[in-house]
Amino acid sequence: MLHALTLILLCQLAGETVVLLTGLPVPGPVLGMLLLLGWLFLRGGISEEVGRTADTLLAHFSLLFVPAGVGVMLHWERIQGQWPAIAAALLLGTLVTLAVTALTMAGAQRLLATVGRRRRGAAGD
Amino acid sequence: MRNGYSRPSAGVGGVLPVTETPFTEIWVYLSASPLLWLTATLVCYLAADRLYRFGRGSPLLNPVAVAVALLIGILTVTGTPYAVYFDGAQFVHFLLGPATVSLAIPLYRQRERLGALAVPIGAALLVGVLTASLSAIALAAWLGADIATQISLAPKSVTAPVAMGISEKLGGIPSLTAVLVVSTGIVGAVFGTGVLRLLRIRDDAVKGVAMGVTSHGIGTARAFQVSPTMGAFSGLAMALSAFLTAALLPSILDWLGLVGG
C-alpha cells in the first residue's frame, strides 16, 4: 500500500513539475497518469500491490467530487440569475455530447470494419 | 430536550442543563477543526451510498448529488461558510490528483483492446471534445449567459482539477467551473446509460468512451458499476479528453472571440 501510494504520488509530483517547467496546458495529475502508464509498460506489468491501491482509490472516485460540488453554495446568485442558460448547457449540452461521441465511435468502428472486409475481399480475389 | 427538563425521574434530565454550555463549546471547537467537516463529508457520502444501494442503484439517487445536498443542508442550518467546510474537506479533494494518476492501472489492463480501437477512439474523442465545449458555449450564449459563465461552462466535461485549471487560465471562474463539472458528471451518470440504450449502443468500449468524454470521473464511477471494461474505457477517454480539451480550448475560445479581445 505504502509503496504503491508513493509511486502514485511520485508520478503526480513529476507531472506537476514538468507542467510547471514547460508550461504545458495540461494539469499535473493527467501527465502523472501518462507517466505511470509509461512506467507500467516499461515494467511489463502491474504489481499486485499497485493494482490493489489503485482499485481502492478508484472504487470511491465519486466521493472525491463531493467537496467541489458543495461549492455550489458560493454561486447561488450567479446561477439564479442565469439558470436557464446554465441548465440548458448542463442538460442538453451533456446529453448531445454523449450521443454524438457514442455515435461517432460506433460509426468509425463500422466504417473500419467495412474497409477491412473490402480489403480482405480484394486480397482474396 | 425540553421534555428532559420536566422529567426529573429520567435521570438524564438533571444533567442536561449542565451539558448545554459544554455542547456549544465543543461545537465551537470542533467546527473550526478540519476533523469535523472531513468526517461529515465521509458520513454524508456513505449515507448517500447506502441510499443509492437501497434504491437498487437507481441512477436518480446519484450518491454525489445526494451527498452534496445533505452537506449543503447541514452547512446552511449550522451557518458554516464554505471556506470553513473546505478546510476539512480539502483532504478528500486532494485525493482527486492521486486517483487521476491511478487511472493508468485500468488503462494498462485494457492495453490490447486499446491498440485495436485507436482510430475509432481518436475520432470519438475529437468530435466529443468539440461538441462538449461548443454545445455548452452555444446554448449558454443563446440563452443570455454572460461571458464569464460561458467560459466557466466550456470545460465542464473535463475532470475537475483539469477543468478548473483551464477555466482559470481563460478567464472563467474556477470554483463555478468545479460545480458545473460535478453537475455535468451527475447528469451523465444519471441519464447516460438510458441514452446509450436508446441509441442501441451495446459495446462496452463505445459506452465507456462516450461516458468518459462527457462525464469524466463521475461518469467513470458509474461506468465501473456497469462493467470493468466500460469503466476502463471511460477512464481512458476521460484522461485523453482532458489533454485534448486543455490543448484545444484556448484556440476555440480565441476563435469565438471570447478571450484575448
Interface residues (C-beta under 8 A of the other chain):
Chain A: L5 I8 L9 C11 Q12 G15 P25 V26 P27 G28 P29 V30 G32 M33 L34 L36 L37 L40 F41 I46 V50 G51 T53 A54 D55 L57 L58 A59 H60 F61 S62 L63 L64 F65 V66 P67 A68 G69 V70 G71 V72 M73 L74 H75 R78 Q82 P84 A85 I86 A88 A89 L90 L91 L92 G93 T94 L95 V96 T97 L98 A99 V100 T101 A102 L103 T104 M105 A106 A108 Q109 L112
Chain B: T41 L42 C44 Y45 P63 V64 A65 A67 V68 L71 I72 L75 T76 Y82 Y85 F86 A89 Q90 V92 H93 L95 L96 G97 P98 A99 T100 V101 S102 L103 A104 I105 P106 L107 Y108 R109 R111 L117 V119 P120 I121 A123 A124 L125 V127 G128 T131 A132 S135 A136 I137 L139 A140 A141 W142 L143 G144 A145 D146 T149 L153 K156 S157 T159 A160 P161 V162 G165 I166 K169 I173 S175 L176 A178 V179 L180 V181 V182 S183 T184 G185 V187 G188 A189 F191 G192 V195 L196 L199 I201 D203 A205 V206 K207 V209 A210 M211 V213 T214 S215 G217 I218 T220 A221 R222 F224 G231 G235 A239 A242 F243 A246 A247 P250
